[in-house]
Amino acid sequence: MHNANNLKEYREDMQEALDNEFLRKSMDAFAVGYRINRAKAFADINEPVLIKQIADCKDYAVKNNAALLKQFTEEAEKRGVHVHLAKDAEEANALIAKIAKDNNVKKIIKSKSMTSEETLLNHYLEDEKYEVVETDLGEWIIQMRHEGPSHMVMPAIHLSRYQVQDLFSARTGRELEPDPEKLTKVARQELRRDFADADMGISGANFCVAENGHIGIATNEGNARLTTTAPRIHVAIAGIDKLVPKLTDALTALKVLPRNATGQTLTSYVTWIGGANECAIAEDQKKEMHIVFLDNGRSKIAEDEMFSQIFRCVRCGACANVCPVYRLVGGHKMGHIYIGAIGLILTYFFHGEEKAKNLVHNCINCGACKSICAGGIDLPGLIKELRARINQDSGMPIETTLLGKVLKNRKLFHSLLRFGKWAQTPMKKGPYLRHLPLMFMKDQGFRSFPTIADKPFRDRFSEIKPMVHNPKHRVALFSGCVQDFVYPEQMEAAVKVMARHNVAIDYPMEQSCCGLPVQMMGEKQVTIDVAKQNVDAFEGTNCDYIVTLCASCASHLKESYVELLEGDRDYKEKVKRFSAKIIDFSSYVHDVLGVTTDDFNKSDETVAYHSSCHLCRELKVIEQPRNLIDMAGEYAPSAEEDVCCGFGGTFTVKFPELSSTLLDKKLTNIEATKAKRLVADCPGCLLHLRGGSNVRENGMKVTHIAELLAENLK
């Protein structure tokens, strides 16, 4: 459970997790294996269609939640079930405790339920002097360790078999072997007595089907069936977001839930419970069954036009499975009770801003969670919105305010960058800064920083602008800030490649930073102001395409700008025209210009590739860069090419210990290819990778893909 008071304390928590060597190795092994197993599980499934079906069903359920709850209640009560609605966690816990008291309950067994974790039900019942035993193997283990789950599906994933061996040995009073199969048998033997003695069983529910009043539970262990059938009382606790209209809706979700959670096509057990069944140990031989629906702010969230989509979540935990940050630090550091990207959001709504304020910064915005979400939730977008809301409520941090004021004023921003060219002179050593003042350099020594160019691209453009009389296309270039003032040679290379294909090129001088850095820091209004500046800068250009060499800029300009300005009458249509023309460099050269191997003198240089997050996931550009590399050189595939390099813009400043670890992993994978050059499509990634390579002195040439192509043009 996350309890850091500020970002400094939270960073210390991160370091503690990074120092846990077993955790790192274990999470790495799981992450790699999961990707392989998930791909196999989805091999014969039309994933986009399935996700849309789930999203549509869940969206309908949110809008009609009250009606579905009424229908479910009527159907369940016909079958002898008592249905309750609790407004918050305290009321839910009190309801369940009263049911236990009214039925003279002594021992309670539980199957895994994240909703009961949300309400801290175990703590409440134990305070009321009830004996409570978790029967899911992972939950039983962490209960004995007095911990919360580190994953929504695999609560004890952070522990080794040796830690479990020690725990079980202490429990049984005899020395046990660290054999998972034998340890599982020990757990089965120990828990069997609890199943026999329990008066009440508490479960969660994956689905609550309105049309027939049934609940559905998906598990991989038989404990849930014993928990719901053996005791004389069964209480199911579920959020009101678990309601679905029909059984077919639940069955559709079941196609994706196990595949996304663990890479299985189906869980070992899917249990449907529809009413109070026979029970030999009950006085009237009839089980007493209760369902406690929990609101706990859910109704309020449902009214939030932007955040209501979080109810599409099926609690598969996949957003954690693919998160590069979770992979490093685990769920206890990247979550409060709920973990992963969805956990960062749910923490804010269920447990308050104070618990969420540090967590929401621990998103690198790589988009891996969004690309895999079973409900198609825009998780990174919602996390960015949360940062803005927290800043609005608690006050904008001074560094965010200052950067916002600078970016909002393009002339001031560019003047400061020009001044930086002179200010860096005492610290300059070749293409890198020899050192920075400590206030800027603290914990950033894992990579070298580039110098600001002697002459920005905007000052060079008039000299290199091609003269084209009958252009094939008219292109306007968007450089962003890094390629304009730090890496102008990347833009020059792009001009050289496009000029060979009779392309008329323009460069609007009023353009500025895309605004993504301030959006990541939670400064929404400045993000909107900067977006308007850039839309206005390109409005007058008579271009067919707006080409950018930055994957992050391309994604932000194409996707985020429309969302940011859709409510502004003056910009609604302008931003649509603007965003429709945005295209990344690799897609433009490969798909639009249609370059071939005949355009290049193919070199024998081996070239590795880093697939920038926003390019491969947000823009879905996969094969184009790799094909281009093969046209100009010898493509050398590396392991986990599409896993984040660790830059993440402001993330690398906030969490340098995480950023440097991800960078080290990325460079190690690339160096294993023995490639002489590394290319990418994003200047932020290149800054990170090039700076890291320089510190490691690995001798690798790190460039934009445009430079590779320009160097090898015929």
N, C-alpha and C positions, 0 to 999 in steps of 0.2 A: 504494500500500500504506500503510495507516494505521499510524503509529508514534508518535503523541502519547503522552506519559507521564501526562498528567493532563487534567482538563477545561479548565483554563486554556490549555494548549497546543493542545488540540483546538479550542477557540473561535478561536484564532489561525488555525488551518487553515481554519476556516469562512470567516473574513474574507478570507483569501487567495482562496478560490474566489468569494466574492461580488464581489470586485474584478475578476474576469475577465469583462469585458463580453461578449466573444464567447460564452463558455460559457453565460452567462445567457440571451442571445438565442437561441442554438442549442437549448438545452434547453427553453425556452419554446415555440419553434416546433414542436419534436418532440412535446411534451406535448399541445398543442392538436390537432395533426394526428393523433396516435395515437388520441385519443378518438374522433375522427370516423371514422377508418378501421376501428377495432375495432368500433364500432357497426354499420357496414355489413357487416363480415365475419360478425357474429353475428346479422344480421337474420332469417335463416331457420333459426336453430338454437335448440333448447330448451336454453338454457344451464344452468339448474339441474339438469336431468336428466343432461346430459353430465358436469357436475362431480361429481355423485353417483356416476356410473358409474366415473369415474377414481378418486375417493376410495375406493370399495369395493374396486376392483381393487388399488390400492396398499396399502390396509390388509391385505388378504388376503396380498399378497406379503411384507409385513413380518413377519407372524405365521408365514409358512411359508418364510422366506428360505433356511434351510438345505436344505430339501427341493428348492426351486427351483434352488438352486446345484448340487446333486447331479444333478438332472435335466438342467440345461443342460450341465454338464460331460460327462455321458455322451453326450448328443446331439452336442455339438461335437466330442468326440474321435472319434466314429464318422466324422466328416467330415474328419479329419486335423488338427484344431486342438489346440494345446497350451494347456491352461487352468491358470492359476496363481491363487493367493489370497495377497494380501499383507496382513499384519496392520496395517501403518502406511505412511506416506509413504516413509520411509527404505527399507523392504523393497521397496516397489513400484519405486522408482527403481533400486535395486541389481539387481533382477530384469531390468529392461529394459536396463540397462547390460551385464549378463552376456550377454543374448541378442545384443546388438550385438557384444560381444567374441568370443563363440563363433562368430560368422558373419563376422568380419573386416570389420565395417562401418566405413566412413569418413564418409559423409554421411547425415544423417537429415532427412527432411522430415516436417512435421506438419500435420494439419488441426486445426481449433479444438477444444479440449477443456478444459473447466473443471476436470475431475478432474486433468489434468496441471498446471494452474495451482495447484491445491490442494497437490500434492506438490512444487512447484517443480522439475519434471522437467527443464526446459531448463537451469536453473542446474547441476543435478547432472551432466547429460550433457556440458555445456560444460567443467565442471571435470575430467571424464574425457577431455577432449581430442577430443570428437566435434564435428563441424560440424552445427549444428542450424538448420533454416530453417523458419519458420512460413509456410504457404502460403495461409491465409485472408487476404484483403486487409487487414482491420482488424488481425488479429494480426501480420501482417508489418510493418505500419506501427508498431505499438507496440513490437514487438521491436527495430526500428531505433532507437526513441526510448528503449529500456531502461525501459519502463513496463509496468505490469500493465493488464489490461482495465478499462475504466470502466463496462462493461455486460456481462452474460452472453451476450447475443446480438449486440450491436453494440459491439465492444470499443474502437473508435476514435471513438465518437459525440461525444467531447469536443473533437475537432480540426476545424479549418477546412480548406477546400480549399487555402488559401494556405500553411498549415503543412505540408500534405502536398506541395504544390508544391516548397517549399524542401527538404524531406526527399528527394524523388525527384530533384531537380536535383543535390543533393550526391551522391547515390548514382550517378547516371549521368554526372556531369561535364558536363552540358549544361543550358542554361536551358530550362525547360519552362513550358508555359502552365497557369494554374490552372483547367483545364477537367476536371471529374471523369471524363468519358468518355475523354479523352486520357490522363489519369493512370492510369486503369485499364488501358488498353492497354500503357502503359509497365510496369506491374506484371506484366502477363501475359507480356510479352517477357522481363523480368528473371527471373521465376520458372521459365520454361520450361526453362532450362538445369538448374535444380535438380531438377526432376522427372526429367529424363533421366539425371542423374548419381547420384541417390540410391540407396543400398543398402537403406535401411529407411524404411518409412512408419509413422508413429504417428498413430492416430486416437482419438477418443473413441467413445462409443456412447450414443445416446438411449434405446435399448431393447435388452435382452438377453432373447430369447424362450426360455423353458425348454422348451417342447414340441418345438422343432426345432433348438435350438442356434444360432440365427441372431442376428446383431446388426443393428440398424437405425440409420441415420444420416440426419438431416434437415438439409439445407443449402440455401443460396441461391447457392452458387458451385460450379463443377465441380472445384475443387481437392481436395475430399474423395475424389472418385472416382479421381482421378489418384494421390492419396496412398496409397489402399488397393489400387490395382491395378498401378501402374507398377513400384515397387521389388520386389525378390525376397523381401523380408521385410515382413510387416505385423503390427504390434503394436497391439491395441486396449486402452485402459485405461478401466475403468468402475468406479464405485462399486457395491457389492453391492445398493444400493437401485434400480439400473436393471433388475433382474430383474423380469419379468412372466410370468405363467403361459402365456398364449396369444398368438398373432399378432393375434387380434381385439382383445385388450386394448391392444396397441400401436397398432393402427389407430384405436381409439377415442380414445386420447390424441392421435393425429395430427390429429384434428378440431379440437382446441382449441389445441395447441401453436403453430402459426403464426399463428392468429387472435389469440391472446393476446400473442404476442411482437411481431409487427410489423403486425398488421391484415391479413395475407394469408389467403386461404382455404387455401392450400397452399404449401409451400416449392417452390423450383425443382427440387430434387432430393430424392428419398427413396430411399436405397440400402439394400438388404438383402444381407447377406453371410453365407453359410452354408457355410463350409469353405475349405480351401486350394485355390484354383483353379490353372489352368495359368499358367505364367509362362515366357516364352521365354528370359529372361536367367538363370534359375536353372540350376544344374548338371544337375538331373534334370528340368528344365522344369516343376517344381512349386513354387509359392509356399510359403514357410514362414509359418504364421500362428499368432500367440499372442494370448490374451486374458488380461489381468491384472486380476483383480477386487481392488478396494481396500476394506478394512474401515475402518481409520483411525478407530475409535471408533463406527462405524455399528451394530455389534452391540449395543453398550452402550446407544446411543440407542433402539434398537428395543425394549429392555426397559423404557424409561421410558414409563409409561402416558400422560403428558401430551405428551411431545415426539416420540413415535414418528410423529405425524402429519406431521412435516416431510418424511418420505419420500414424501409425496404430490406433492412438488414435481417439476415436469417441466422445470425450468430455462428457463422462458420469459422471465423477467426482467420480467414485467408489474407485479410489486409495486414495481419501481423506476419504471416508466413513469408510474404514477399518483401516486407519492409526492411531496408538495409540497416536502419537504426535499431529496430527490434532485434534483428539478427545479432547485433553487437551486445546489447545490454539486457535483453529479456523483458518480460512483462512487468516485473516488480518495479523496474525503473521507468518503463514507458507505459505507465498506466497507474490508475488509482485503484479501481476495482475492475472496471472494463479496460481491456488493453488494446493495443494496435491503433490504427488510425480512427476507427469508429470509437474506440475507448477515449481518445483525446476529446472527442465531441460529446459523448455521453457523460463524461465526467463533469463537463461544464453545466449540463442541464440537470443531472441527477444529484450531483454532489457540490455544485457551486463554483463560482468564479475563482475562489481562493485556491481550490484544489486543482483547477485547470490552468491557471495563469502561466505556470512554468511548462506544463506538459505540451501546450499548443505550440511552443517554440521548437519542440523536438521533432518537427516534421521537415524533412529535407526537400519536399515538394518534387519528388522524383516521379510521381504518378503511378508507381507500381500498384498501389492499393486500388486506385480507380480502375486500372486496366483489368483487374481480376475480380472485382466486386460482383457478387452474385445478383445484386439488385441494381447494378449500374449507378451507384451513389457517387456523386462528385466529391469524394472525401477530401482531396487537397484544397478544392475551392471552398468547402465549408470550414476547413481549419483556418484558411486565410481570413475568412469572414469573422471567425471567432476572435482572431487576434485584433481585428478592427473594433469589434464590439467591446472587448476587454479594455483596449486603449481608450475607447470612448467613455467607458464607465469609470476607469481608474486613473485616467490621465495619460497623455502621450509621453513616452520616455523622451528625454531631452535629445538623445542622439537621433531618434526618429523625427522629431520636430525639426532639427537642424537640417538633416538630409532632405526632408520634405520641402523646406523653404528654398534650398539650393536647387533641387530638381525642378521645382515649380517655375523658377526663373532661368530659362535656357541660357540667356546671355551671361548671367552670373556663373552658372554651372560651367559653361565652356571657358569663361575667363579664368576660373579657378584651375581648370585642367591645363590651360596654357601656362599659367603661372607655375604650376607644378613641374613643368619641363625645366624651369630655371631653378626652382627650389630643390630639386633632386640632385643637382650637380655634385654636392659634397658626398653624396651617398651612392653615386653611380659607379658601377663596375661592369662595363660591357652592356649587354642587353638586360642586366638585372641590377637591382638595388643591392649594394653591399650590406647595408643595414638600415633599419628604421628606428626612430625614437621608440623607447620602451613602451610608451602608451599605445603605439600602433602595432608593435611587434610582439606583444606578450603572447606566448604560447603559439606563435605563428612560424617558428623556425623550421618547421617540417618541409617547407617549400620556399623557393626563391621567388621574389616579387619582380615583375617586369618593370622596366622604366617607361615613362611616358615618351612617345615618339617625338623626334625633333620637329616633325611637320605632320599635323593630322591629315586624315584623308580628305576632309573638306577643302583643305588648302592645296591639295595635289590634284583634285579632280579636274579642274579646268585644263591642266597640262596633259592629262591622259585620256580625256573624254574622246571616244572615237567619233569620227565624222562619217555618218551613214546617210546615203541619199534615198535609198529605197529599202527601208528596214523591214526585216522579217517580223520583228516584234518591237514594241516600245516598252522599255523597262525602267522603272524608278528603283533606285537602291535605298534600302534602309540599313544603316550601319550600326545603329545603337551607339553606345558611348565607348565601349571597349575597342571595337574595331576602327572607330573613327580616330581615337586619341592614343591608343596603345598598340594596336596591331593593324595599321593602315595597309601594310603589305598584303594582308589577306584580302582586302577589298580590291587592291590593285590586281591581284591574281585573278579574281573573279571577273574584273573588267576585261582582262586579257583573253580569258576563255570565251566570254560572251561575244566580244568584238569579232572573233574569228567566224562567227555565225551571223554576221550582218544584223546585229541587234543595236538599236538606238538606245542609249543609256542616259538617264537623267539622275541628278542627285539633289533633291530639295534641301536647301541650306537651313530651313527653319525646323528641321527635324531634331529630335533630342533623344535622350534615354527612353526606352520603352515604358518605364515605370514599374517594372516587375520588382526591383529591389524594395521600393517603398510599400508595395502591396504586401510583400512578404513580411514587412515590419509592422503591418497593421495600420498604415496610413491610407485609408481608402479615398479620402477627398483629394489628396494630392495625386493619387493614381488616376483618378477621373480627370483632373486638370491636365496632367501630362498626356493622357490619351487624347483629349481634345486638341492639344497643341499638335500632336503628330497627325491626327486626322486632317486638320486644317492645312498642315504643311504639304500633304500629298493631294489634297482636294483639287488643286489647279493643274496637276500634271496630267497630261494626255497619255497615260500609260496603259498597257495591256496587263502587266504584272508588276507587283511590288516584290522584289527579290531581297531576301535577307540571308546572310551567312550565319546567323545565330539561331540555333534551334529553339532556345528559350524565348528569344524575342518573337520568332515566328509563331510559336504557340500562343504567347500572350497577345500578340496583335490580332491573330486570327480568331481565337476563342474568347479570351477575356474581355477584349474591347467591346464586343457586341453586348455582353452581359452588363458591363459597367455603364454603357451609354444608352441602353435600350429604353430607359425611362425619360430620356431627354428629347423633347420634341425637335429641337434644332439639330440634333446629331443622329437621331435614330436611323434615318435613311443614309446619311453620309457615312456612318460607321459601317453599315452593311456593304456599301460600295467599296469602302477601303479594305475591309477584312476579306471580301471575296477575291481580291486581287493578290493577297499575300501568298507567297510560295517560298519554300526554302530553296537554297541554292542547288542542292543535289537533285531534288525533284525537278527543278526547272531545267537543269542541264541534261538530265537523263530522260525525263518524260516529254518535255516540251521541245527542247532543241534536238533531242534524239541523237546525241553523240554516239559514236561507235569506236571500235578499236582503230579504225582507219584515221581517226583524228589525232592519234597519239603515237609517239615513238615509245613503245612499251619497254620499260626498263626492267632489269633483273633485280631491282631493289625489293626486298621483302618488306611488306607494309602491314602493320597491325592496325586494328580499327577499334575505337571506343564508340559505342552506340549511345549517343547522348539521350538522356531520359526523355526530354520533351519531343525529340525527333521520333524516336521509335514508338513511344506510347501515346503521346497526345496527338501527333501528326500522322502516326501509323506509317512512317517512312522506314522501311526495313531493307529491301534488296537494292535500292538505287545506289546508295553509297558504296556498298560492297561491289556491285557491278562496275562502278566507275573506277574503284581501286584496281580491279582486275584488268581494266582497259589500259591503265597507265603503269602498273607495277605488278608485283606478285603478292596477292592477298594472303596473309597469314592469320587464320582464325585463332582467337584466344578464348580461354575459358570465361564464361559469364560476361560476354561483351556488353550486354544490355543492363548490367547491374551498375548502379550509380557510382561515380568516381569519388563522391564525397564533398563536392564543392557546394552546391546549393546556395550560392550567393551569400547572403548574410548568415546562413547556417554555419559556414566555415569560421566565422568570427565568433559566434555565440558558443559553438561546441567544437573547438579545435581538436580536442582529444578524439572525438568521433570522426571528424573530417579527415584527420591524418591517418586513422586506422583504416578507413575505407580507401583512401588514396594508396596506402601501402599494399592493401590486398589487390587493388586494381593493377598497380604497376608490377607486382609480382607475377600476376597472371600474364601480363603482356610480355614481360621479359622472358617468360618461359617459351615464347614462340621463336625467340632468337631474331626477331624482326629488327631491321635497322632504322625503321621509321614508324611512327605512330601518327595516325590522323584522326580527326574528329570534326564535327560540324558545328561546334559551339565554342566561342572564344572563352567563356567562363571555364568550361572543362579543360580547354587547352592551357589557360593560365595555370590551373591547378596541376595538370599532368606534366606540363613543361617545367614548372617550378619544382615539382617533386622529383622529376627525372634529373634535374640539375643538382639537387641536394644529394641524390643517390649516386651521381656521377656514373650513370649507366651508359652514357654515350649515345643515347637514342635521340634521333631527330624528331621533334614533335611539331607538327604543322597542321594547318587547316587543309581539308581535302582539296580546296580550290588551288592551293599552292602546289600540291602534287600534280594536279591536272595541268596547271599553267607551265610548270617546269618541263613537262613531257609532251607539249603540243608539237605537232609537226610544223 
